[in-house]
Amino acid sequence: MKAWLIIINNFVHDLFTGLWISSVLVIYLLGRKAGFEQGTPLATSLQEVMKVFFWLGVFSILVIIITGIFRLREYKLQNSGASEPVKKRVLILKHILLGGVFLAGTYLAYIHAFYGSYF
């Protein structure tokens, strides 16, 4: 049973990472369309849809963090050996880089979804 929970957790973690990326992409694409239609009812409607995708992205980040905590816990229990220090450093670096990407992407999505500044 534990093995299935780990697999499901890892799947959800990866799925919501893709969902976050997709929400930022949708905001970008809708923002471009809204930029061409500024001042029209369509632009206003697109802005509302962009806000929904922004909050979907925020929810995705929360799910990513929660499932990541479970992954970290399981990773610590399963991994040991000579390559462990290298793996640990690489994972830390990966998460620092991805954390920066998540912060920057979410900030840009927020600006574009709520203030109408388009990419």
C-alpha positions in Angstrom: 0.0 0.0 0.0 2.8 2.4 0.9 4.4 1.9 -2.6 1.1 3.0 -4.2 0.9 6.1 -2.1 4.4 7.1 -3.0 3.6 6.6 -6.7 0.4 8.6 -6.5 2.2 11.3 -4.5 4.9 11.6 -7.1 2.4 11.6 -9.9 0.4 14.4 -8.3 3.6 16.4 -7.7 4.6 16.2 -11.3 1.0 16.7 -12.6 0.6 19.9 -10.6 4.0 21.2 -11.7 2.7 20.8 -15.3 -0.5 22.5 -14.3 1.3 25.5 -12.9 3.4 25.8 -16.1 0.2 25.5 -18.2 -1.6 28.2 -16.1 1.3 30.7 -16.7 1.2 29.8 -20.4 -2.5 30.4 -20.6 -2.2 33.7 -18.8 0.4 34.7 -21.3 -1.7 33.7 -24.4 -4.9 35.3 -23.0 -2.9 38.4 -22.1 -1.7 38.8 -25.6 -5.2 38.5 -26.9 -6.5 40.9 -24.3 -3.8 43.4 -25.3 -5.0 43.5 -28.8 -8.6 44.0 -27.6 -7.9 46.6 -24.9 -11.0 48.5 -23.7 -13.5 46.0 -25.1 -15.8 43.6 -23.2 -13.7 40.7 -24.6 -10.6 42.1 -22.9 -12.5 42.4 -19.6 -13.7 38.8 -19.9 -10.3 37.6 -20.7 -8.9 39.4 -17.7 -11.4 37.5 -15.5 -10.3 34.2 -17.0 -6.7 35.1 -16.4 -7.4 35.7 -12.7 -9.0 32.2 -12.5 -5.8 30.7 -14.0 -3.7 32.7 -11.7 -5.4 31.2 -8.6 -5.2 27.8 -10.2 -1.5 28.3 -10.4 -1.3 29.4 -6.8 -3.3 26.3 -5.8 -0.9 24.2 -7.9 2.1 25.6 -6.0 0.6 24.7 -2.7 0.0 21.1 -3.9 3.5 21.0 -5.2 4.9 22.1 -1.8 2.8 19.6 0.1 3.6 16.6 -2.1 7.2 17.7 -2.2 7.4 17.5 1.6 6.2 13.9 1.4 8.7 13.2 -1.4 11.5 14.6 0.7 10.5 12.5 3.7 10.5 9.4 1.6 13.7 10.3 -0.1 15.5 10.7 3.2 14.3 7.2 4.3 15.3 5.4 1.1 18.5 7.0 -0.1 21.9 6.5 1.4 25.3 5.6 0.0 28.4 7.1 -1.6 26.5 9.1 -4.1 24.2 10.6 -1.5 26.1 13.9 -0.9 26.2 14.6 -4.7 22.5 13.8 -5.1 21.6 16.0 -2.2 23.5 19.0 -3.6 22.1 18.6 -7.1 18.5 18.3 -5.6 19.1 21.4 -3.5 20.4 23.4 -6.6 17.4 22.1 -8.7 14.9 23.3 -6.1 16.6 26.7 -5.7 16.5 27.2 -9.4 12.9 25.9 -9.7 11.9 28.0 -6.7 13.1 31.1 -8.5 11.3 30.1 -11.6 8.1 29.6 -9.7 8.4 32.9 -7.9 9.2 34.8 -11.0 6.5 33.1 -13.1 3.8 33.6 -10.5 4.8 37.2 -10.0 4.5 37.8 -13.8 1.2 36.0 -13.9 -0.1 38.1 -11.1 0.9 41.4 -12.7 -0.6 40.4 -16.0 -3.8 38.8 -14.6 -4.6 41.6 -12.1 -3.1 44.8 -13.6 -3.5 44.1 -17.3 0.1 44.6 -18.1 0.7 42.2 -21.0 3.8 40.2 -22.0 
